[in-house]
Each structure stands twice: as structure tokens, then as C-alpha cells.
């Protein structure tokens, strides 16, 4: 039976809720325009600060049916509200899309829920992007992997012996990766050279974008790149 996992809580396994409909709205772009006197139209400054479009949160509406008897409705809805209502979750995973998770808040919508029909509606206010279930430095499993939209980036404990070139396939969300070096290394990225210290570091100029990203390390020692993709 289809369900949703809120961190460690699965709606069907815990409450017997069967997911019937899923409505995932697209996030609204954060647009910024300026009216120019004496000119047609408006000047769009939406990408002027970061070079990329930013988005507001999106809303996911989940409708469930319950097999519980009518007399148990109050107890069931109270238990669900105690666990989910107003709570923030790091990983909201839909059974129908198991390779990604959403981050945000859940709310039981009492006005759309209907005890006579045994329906419960949960709305989630989540970040605009859905994230890869596994980051590039985590072990991943074949069973849930999707050959249609799955991406494998393995960047854990890579040995740099003189030079090492790494290709990371990025998703829509631009991400500054976390890079951990055993020793000091140099990184060549987008024709620029960066000196990386031993330990963990970030650089706002090193940004994984959608498509193929080539990182060339120079030096000796192990390096780990932590990157998690985000898709609309």
C-alpha cells in the first residue's frame, strides 16, 4: 500500500493510512522587476544577485483513507496530529518517488479531513527542491535505485596520486559542495585554481551546477566531496 515516510514514521505501517492522491505544487519563482520610465516593459533582476532563479517553498497535499472504524476516528486523528501536526521533518519520502526526499513542515488539515468518509488530508510546506536520497559520499542501494532519473556520484575517500579528475553530474539546484582533504591539495575547477587546506572546507566559487562538472585535484592524499543534488 502506498504511503509516506516522515523521518522514521511511515503512514501505512503506523496508522494503516492508504495514500490515494498526491498533489505536488511547483514552487513560485522569486521574481524582482523594476519599472523603467520611458521604456517598454520592465527590467527583470531576478537572477542579478546569484545568476540563478530562486524559488519560494512549495506545498504538497496528501490525501489518505483509513480502514479504522468510525468510533476510533478521534483517537486516530489525535495520534496523527500529535506526531505530525506542526512538526518539522528532515526527510519526507513518498513511496511513489523513493529516490528523493523533501524537507519541511507537516500540518493536518482538519477542514479537508472527513470522518464520515474516512479521509485524512495532510499538507506539507516544504523547500522548493526535492533532494537525492543519498549524497555523493554515502553508500547507496540498488533496490530503490531508479535507472530513469537516478544519478550515481561516488566521491568518498578518493586517492589523489599526482592528479585525479572527477566528474560530478549535477541536478537543477546549484550546490556548494563540502570538500574534505587528508592533505593540502589544489583544485582546478572552471579554469580556476584553488588551494584546499587539510580538513573540511567550502568555497562559494566552487559550485556544482546542472550537468557535467569536472573537478581536477593535484597533489597527494585522500579527498571526499559531499554533494547532494536537488530537483524541481
Kinemage of the C-alpha trace (Angstrom):
@kinemage 1
@onewidth
@group {chain A} dominant
@subgroup {mainchain}
@vectorlist {calphas} color= white
{ca unk a 1} P 0.000 0.000 0.000
{ca unk a 2} L 1.252 3.471 -0.881
{ca unk a 3} L 2.250 5.742 1.935
{ca unk a 4} L 4.601 8.480 3.053
{ca unk a 5} L 7.534 8.343 5.435
{ca unk a 6} L 8.013 11.308 7.778
{ca unk a 7} L 11.551 10.706 9.070
{ca unk a 8} L 11.061 7.351 10.847
{ca unk a 9} L 7.227 7.321 10.754
{ca unk a 10} L 5.520 5.546 7.849
{ca unk a 11} L 1.842 6.440 7.481
{ca unk a 12} L 0.664 2.975 6.439
{ca unk a 13} L 2.827 0.947 8.808
{ca unk a 14} L 1.948 3.095 11.831
{ca unk a 15} L -1.701 4.029 11.200
{ca unk a 16} L -2.856 1.920 8.254
{ca unk a 17} L -3.377 5.053 6.154
{ca unk a 18} L -3.602 4.401 2.416
{ca unk a 19} L -2.369 7.249 0.214
{ca unk a 20} L -4.941 7.899 -2.519
{ca unk a 21} L -3.897 11.198 -4.083
{ca unk a 22} L -0.748 13.309 -4.131
{ca unk a 23} L -0.789 16.936 -5.259
{ca unk a 24} L 2.704 18.416 -5.527
{ca unk a 25} L 2.702 22.072 -6.439
{ca unk a 26} L 5.626 23.717 -8.192
{ca unk a 27} L 7.422 26.462 -6.241
{ca unk a 28} L 6.774 30.051 -7.221
{ca unk a 29} L 9.847 31.835 -8.663
{ca unk a 30} L 11.155 34.761 -6.620
{ca unk a 31} L 10.899 37.459 -9.262
{ca unk a 32} L 12.202 41.006 -8.898
{ca unk a 33} L 11.373 43.558 -11.587
{ca unk a 34} L 11.965 47.281 -11.933
{ca unk a 35} L 9.804 49.633 -13.960
{ca unk a 36} L 11.966 51.768 -16.276
{ca unk a 37} L 10.351 55.128 -17.098
{ca unk a 38} L 10.224 55.844 -20.819
{ca unk a 39} L 10.876 52.221 -21.799
{ca unk a 40} L 8.638 49.305 -22.699
{ca unk a 41} L 8.184 46.512 -20.206
{ca unk a 42} L 10.166 46.014 -17.008
{ca unk a 43} L 13.754 45.127 -16.142
{ca unk a 44} L 13.957 41.618 -14.646
{ca unk a 45} L 16.543 41.474 -11.841
{ca unk a 46} L 15.557 38.026 -10.558
{ca unk a 47} L 18.945 36.478 -11.408
{ca unk a 48} L 21.123 39.545 -10.897
{ca unk a 49} L 22.358 38.652 -7.404
{ca unk a 50} L 23.203 34.956 -7.776
{ca unk a 51} L 22.952 34.309 -11.506
{ca unk a 52} L 20.249 31.721 -10.841
{ca unk a 53} L 16.493 31.800 -10.249
{ca unk a 54} L 15.464 31.309 -6.624
{ca unk a 55} L 12.114 29.901 -5.508
{ca unk a 56} L 9.645 30.096 -2.651
{ca unk a 57} L 8.519 26.996 -0.757
{ca unk a 58} L 6.084 24.575 -2.355
{ca unk a 59} L 3.030 22.808 -0.907
{ca unk a 60} L 2.370 19.066 -1.046
{ca unk a 61} L -1.198 17.907 -0.328
{ca unk a 62} L -1.554 14.248 0.666
{ca unk a 63} L -4.949 12.575 0.910
{ca unk a 64} L -5.293 9.296 2.786
{ca unk a 65} L -8.138 6.899 3.527
{ca unk a 66} L -8.283 4.915 6.725
{ca unk a 67} L -9.669 1.451 7.375
{ca unk a 68} L -10.263 2.287 11.042
{ca unk a 69} L -13.842 2.094 12.277
{ca unk a 70} L -15.799 5.305 12.731
{ca unk a 71} L -15.721 5.100 16.530
{ca unk a 72} L -11.915 5.136 16.533
{ca unk a 73} L -11.650 8.328 14.451
{ca unk a 74} L -10.979 10.738 17.328
{ca unk a 75} L -8.218 8.569 18.740
{ca unk a 76} L -6.601 8.065 15.329
{ca unk a 77} L -6.683 11.715 14.245
{ca unk a 78} L -5.333 12.784 17.633
{ca unk a 79} L -2.430 10.348 17.401
{ca unk a 80} L -1.585 11.542 13.879
{ca unk a 81} L -1.743 15.189 14.961
{ca unk a 82} L 0.498 14.535 17.970
{ca unk a 83} L 3.146 13.019 15.697
{ca unk a 84} L 2.916 15.235 12.613
{ca unk a 85} L 0.943 18.461 13.090
{ca unk a 86} L 3.253 21.470 13.014
{ca unk a 87} L 6.376 19.330 13.161
{ca unk a 88} L 9.467 19.825 11.023
{ca unk a 89} L 10.881 16.815 9.194
{ca unk a 90} L 14.293 16.357 7.637
{ca unk a 91} L 13.112 13.660 5.245
{ca unk a 92} L 9.602 13.348 3.811
{ca unk a 93} L 9.723 10.423 1.369
{ca unk a 94} L 6.874 9.391 -0.927
{ca unk a 95} L 6.654 5.659 -1.688
{ca unk a 96} L 5.958 6.590 -5.320
{ca unk a 97} L 9.211 8.615 -5.553
{ca unk a 98} L 11.630 6.786 -3.216
{ca unk a 99} L 14.888 8.231 -4.604
{ca unk a 100} L 14.153 11.743 -3.317
{ca unk a 101} L 13.060 13.438 -0.108
{ca unk a 102} L 11.522 16.785 0.832
{ca unk a 103} L 12.310 18.955 3.858
{ca unk a 104} L 9.680 20.946 5.690
{ca unk a 105} L 6.647 21.082 7.969
{ca unk a 106} L 3.517 18.945 8.100
{ca unk a 107} L 0.005 20.045 9.031
{ca unk a 108} L -3.157 18.008 9.412
{ca unk a 109} L -5.902 19.917 7.582
{ca unk a 110} L -8.973 19.493 9.756
{ca unk a 111} L -11.290 21.210 7.263
{ca unk a 112} L -10.440 18.907 4.363
{ca unk a 113} L -10.341 15.774 6.515
{ca unk a 114} L -13.688 13.964 6.733
{ca unk a 115} L -14.509 11.347 9.343
{ca unk a 116} L -17.687 10.191 7.581
{ca unk a 117} L -15.624 9.267 4.511
{ca unk a 118} L -12.578 8.185 6.480
{ca unk a 119} L -10.282 10.643 4.691
{ca unk a 120} L -7.360 12.457 6.248
{ca unk a 121} L -5.566 15.318 4.470
{ca unk a 122} L -2.017 16.267 5.405
{ca unk a 123} L -0.409 19.336 3.861
{ca unk a 124} L 3.352 19.852 3.811
{ca unk a 125} L 5.082 23.214 3.440
{ca unk a 126} L 8.467 22.167 2.047
{ca unk a 127} L 11.595 23.625 0.496
{ca unk a 128} L 11.371 24.197 -3.277
{ca unk a 129} L 13.701 21.348 -4.221
{ca unk a 130} L 13.419 17.631 -3.622
{ca unk a 131} L 16.786 16.154 -2.686
{ca unk a 132} L 18.632 12.984 -3.669
{ca unk a 133} L 18.099 10.345 -1.003
{ca unk a 134} L 21.844 9.692 -0.900
{ca unk a 135} L 24.640 12.225 -1.128
{ca unk a 136} L 27.742 11.504 -3.190
{ca unk a 137} L 29.735 10.338 -0.149
{ca unk a 138} L 27.086 7.922 1.148
{ca unk a 139} L 26.601 4.266 0.286
{ca unk a 140} L 23.578 3.735 -1.962
{ca unk a 141} L 21.426 0.662 -2.622
{ca unk a 142} L 20.470 -0.981 -5.915
{ca unk a 143} L 16.925 -1.931 -4.823
{ca unk a 144} L 15.368 1.559 -4.726
{ca unk a 145} L 17.631 2.989 -7.453
{ca unk a 146} L 15.826 4.381 -10.488
{ca unk a 147} L 17.519 3.884 -13.852
{ca unk a 148} L 15.206 6.572 -15.269
{ca unk a 149} L 16.141 9.565 -13.117
{ca unk a 150} L 18.762 8.238 -10.693
{ca unk a 151} L 22.305 9.652 -10.690
{ca unk a 152} L 25.323 7.904 -9.189
{ca unk a 153} L 28.124 10.169 -7.956
{ca unk a 154} L 30.680 8.272 -5.855
{ca unk a 155} L 33.132 10.708 -4.274
{ca unk a 156} L 34.167 9.176 -0.949
{ca unk a 157} L 37.829 8.580 0.024
{ca unk a 158} L 39.257 9.160 -3.458
{ca unk a 159} L 43.014 8.713 -3.764
{ca unk a 160} L 44.884 11.593 -5.361
{ca unk a 161} L 48.312 10.479 -6.519
{ca unk a 162} L 49.661 13.399 -8.518
{ca unk a 163} L 46.460 14.215 -10.409
{ca unk a 164} L 42.871 12.985 -10.247
{ca unk a 165} L 39.954 14.156 -12.389
{ca unk a 166} L 36.432 13.682 -11.028
{ca unk a 167} L 33.149 14.141 -12.897
{ca unk a 168} L 30.057 15.044 -10.881
{ca unk a 169} L 26.679 15.087 -12.623
{ca unk a 170} L 24.699 17.933 -11.099
{ca unk a 171} L 20.955 18.428 -10.844
{ca unk a 172} L 18.943 21.665 -11.200
{ca unk a 173} L 19.832 23.123 -7.785
{ca unk a 174} L 23.226 24.797 -7.587
{ca unk a 175} L 25.175 23.424 -4.633
{ca unk a 176} L 28.436 24.409 -2.944
{ca unk a 177} L 29.984 21.026 -2.053
{ca unk a 178} L 31.793 20.194 1.179
{ca unk a 179} L 35.334 19.046 0.397
{ca unk a 180} L 37.435 17.142 2.936
{ca unk a 181} L 41.156 16.692 2.215
{ca unk a 182} L 43.620 14.452 4.014
{ca unk a 183} L 46.432 16.784 2.969
{ca unk a 184} L 46.650 20.160 1.278
{ca unk a 185} L 45.585 19.886 -2.366
{ca unk a 186} L 44.994 22.072 -5.356
{ca unk a 187} L 41.696 22.023 -7.219
{ca unk a 188} L 41.213 23.173 -10.792
{ca unk a 189} L 37.571 23.962 -11.470
{ca unk a 190} L 36.141 26.016 -14.340
{ca unk a 191} L 39.690 27.017 -15.359
{ca unk a 192} L 40.374 28.460 -11.900
{ca unk a 193} L 42.873 27.046 -9.369
{ca unk a 194} L 42.013 26.829 -5.665
{ca unk a 195} L 44.278 25.884 -2.766
{ca unk a 196} L 42.439 23.497 -0.459
{ca unk a 197} L 43.618 23.091 3.158
{ca unk a 198} L 43.716 19.807 5.008
{ca unk a 199} L 40.376 19.151 6.718
{ca unk a 200} L 36.923 20.268 5.584
{ca unk a 201} L 36.260 23.456 3.644
{ca unk a 202} L 33.713 25.254 1.475
{ca unk a 203} L 34.249 27.830 -1.251
{ca unk a 204} L 31.386 29.919 -2.692
{ca unk a 205} L 33.240 29.978 -6.016
{ca unk a 206} L 33.126 26.181 -6.303
{ca unk a 207} L 29.514 25.483 -7.246
{ca unk a 208} L 28.122 22.271 -8.732
{ca unk a 209} L 25.645 23.216 -11.462
{ca unk a 210} L 23.231 21.218 -13.584
{ca unk a 211} L 25.007 18.870 -15.985
{ca unk a 212} L 28.610 17.706 -16.051
{ca unk a 213} L 31.079 19.269 -13.597
{ca unk a 214} L 34.788 18.437 -13.836
{ca unk a 215} L 36.987 18.775 -10.725
{ca unk a 216} L 40.723 18.162 -11.114
{ca unk a 217} L 42.754 17.598 -7.940
{ca unk a 218} L 46.525 17.991 -7.827
{ca unk a 219} L 48.698 16.659 -5.004
{ca unk a 220} L 48.745 13.561 -2.825
{ca unk a 221} L 46.248 12.221 -0.314
{ca unk a 222} L 42.617 11.259 0.031
{ca unk a 223} L 39.736 13.596 -0.756
{ca unk a 224} L 35.976 13.318 -0.167
{ca unk a 225} L 33.399 15.523 -1.897
{ca unk a 226} L 29.973 15.758 -0.293
{ca unk a 227} L 27.330 16.748 -2.831
{ca unk a 228} L 23.564 16.186 -2.705
{ca unk a 229} L 21.534 17.077 -5.766
{ca unk a 230} L 18.221 18.909 -5.786
{ca unk a 231} L 15.495 18.716 -8.435
{ca unk a 232} L 12.231 20.587 -9.011
